[in-house]
């Protein structure tokens, strides 16, 4: 039995409350419905106490205390509001602004910036100090993540998310005082660092010190170029989150509106990454079966998440043989578009402009990997946009998203099963694999479609699933700190797993580094927000007739008329790839 | 430690090559202690004492041997003024910028040195002879304005004495290298 925690009595703004020992003032106040303003604080990260925005008065203390990092004590009398404390908070925020560019209107984060919202809420209406500002160049080395240190308020959330949630430890505050800068080791560029390009630093940054590398320019150009056949594909998790950008509640599926919006933007074909996911499943299930039969490297680990693949190459290169050789769904669909579809439609691949809308910034990096270029050196995926960028493009074009009529994906590369939809959330690839593997292994129609035991995984889960005569030991992890637990278990060799799904981002793609910034009042990485996005995908899957990748008629057609069979030489050439150990080698 | 990275033997050998056996041995000793990472600053001190500065190769080797993320190691090294991230020159020039020296024209002395050597604060001259630093007070205000070169004090300086002073050390540097 867990040891009962000692109770502490205290008063906050004249209200009495009893809380567990160890509770902070900020948490105790929340229980009373008092939301103390905060900036550097995040409930899923360690405490920093860096910004001092959450200061409160405590009776008997002759200085203000940071509510986020001060545990309560017996008989404590806290005041969260008084003219003095409000003035102090306003001054603190004003001083933060004084060392911050005044370019809100042209900033990527305009309207969704926590510093901006905070300044308004604290009542900063005038600027009293004109001081020196820190000056740093914008760092554009990476295909995925842009670092603009002039906008940094040194809250340290990016440092903490990178270390604590992702286990990458790529960022640290360097230098001191006025010259402090958040940077990878040796002030290096992101491209020359242990960065895995997952983009969680972008998600947690309260300002725009981290943003995605912009990708819309070439897409606008291609859309305006009559000689280009502009194709777009959207990842499963886009439909579950895009509505948030237009004021729809989180978890509202918006597939139909999204497709219509893409058509109005001028895309010639709207394909579904879900078909790529279906194809991934067919190839991956085949690969798993081969590995089970031939004693190949087990467990097999999924390879859809490019952030995870980067992590594998830099942190656990000895486990590369365990990664499935399947390209990601995005890459499979791009390859098919520039081979199969190009052949069928009689359009030259060089005239096809392939745009991928992804919840992910690591996909921007993945699209430029040499493994994923065509034989002539041109990329299979010409441009990758994040969900946020697509939302912006739709707004820029003047499309009233919410009231759009529902559209449908184009055949043949827009036909997908529900198994493809659930790729967008943690446990989804595992469930889709199990749906396929059970038929492949037993040779009989699957007796069940839903594997609830691998759904809604908060971080890490392992379980056994009976498939035919195999009792498969499977595990799912999201967030790379959780993945490390699994990877170390594999390395220790004490437990034998068969299949492992790893997603770099918390909650899987629904929590990706390219997803919409949450609405005000909802914190980023909020498990409830991620669950709501995931439930939209499960609802889409549950509402489909077609729920197994193998039964997708488009997949059957692609194999019968183009690829041959799963694992055929042509399928291997087009749909599989290999990974290599990379430097700098990260420290686990 | 052998499980911490896939290529530990080569990582360890490369790090030892960079840092030398003595420091590698000290790190090994630290690793046996509780909270080995808390010895990072002690290790940085030893490395700087041996090499005169903390280069990226040194910091990476420390990170690997101690298994502390490189960003953390370079973050700590860049925080403290004492640690130098660039090679220092043969002679360290410390211009006192304390109140007394400042009043007596330390800024003009410093300006002359900067012009003569073509370097700024914290930098090392191209020939690797001088590194220029500012000190807050050397405690010899009676001699203001004061410049300390390595351990030698030069008091009551005027800007026009600076070239001859630097030449004296340049000569020393030339002699010791031949």
Boltz contact constraints between the chains, C-beta under 6 A:
constraints:
  - contact:
      token1: [A, 169]
      token2: [B, 69]
      max_distance: 6.0
  - contact:
      token1: [A, 169]
      token2: [B, 71]
      max_distance: 6.0
  - contact:
      token1: [A, 170]
      token2: [B, 71]
      max_distance: 6.0
  - contact:
      token1: [A, 171]
      token2: [B, 71]
      max_distance: 6.0
  - contact:
      token1: [A, 172]
      token2: [B, 71]
      max_distance: 6.0
  - contact:
      token1: [A, 172]
      token2: [B, 72]
      max_distance: 6.0
  - contact:
      token1: [A, 172]
      token2: [B, 75]
      max_distance: 6.0
  - contact:
      token1: [A, 173]
      token2: [B, 75]
      max_distance: 6.0
  - contact:
      token1: [A, 174]
      token2: [B, 75]
      max_distance: 6.0
  - contact:
      token1: [A, 174]
      token2: [B, 78]
      max_distance: 6.0
  - contact:
      token1: [A, 175]
      token2: [B, 78]
      max_distance: 6.0
  - contact:
      token1: [A, 176]
      token2: [B, 79]
      max_distance: 6.0
  - contact:
      token1: [A, 184]
      token2: [B, 71]
      max_distance: 6.0
  - contact:
      token1: [A, 185]
      token2: [B, 70]
      max_distance: 6.0
  - contact:
      token1: [A, 185]
      token2: [B, 71]
      max_distance: 6.0
  - contact:
      token1: [A, 185]
      token2: [B, 74]
      max_distance: 6.0
  - contact:
      token1: [A, 186]
      token2: [B, 56]
      max_distance: 6.0
  - contact:
      token1: [A, 186]
      token2: [B, 74]
      max_distance: 6.0
  - contact:
      token1: [A, 317]
      token2: [B, 6]
      max_distance: 6.0
  - contact:
      token1: [A, 318]
      token2: [B, 6]
      max_distance: 6.0
  - contact:
      token1: [A, 587]
      token2: [B, 67]
      max_distance: 6.0
  - contact:
      token1: [A, 587]
      token2: [B, 69]
      max_distance: 6.0
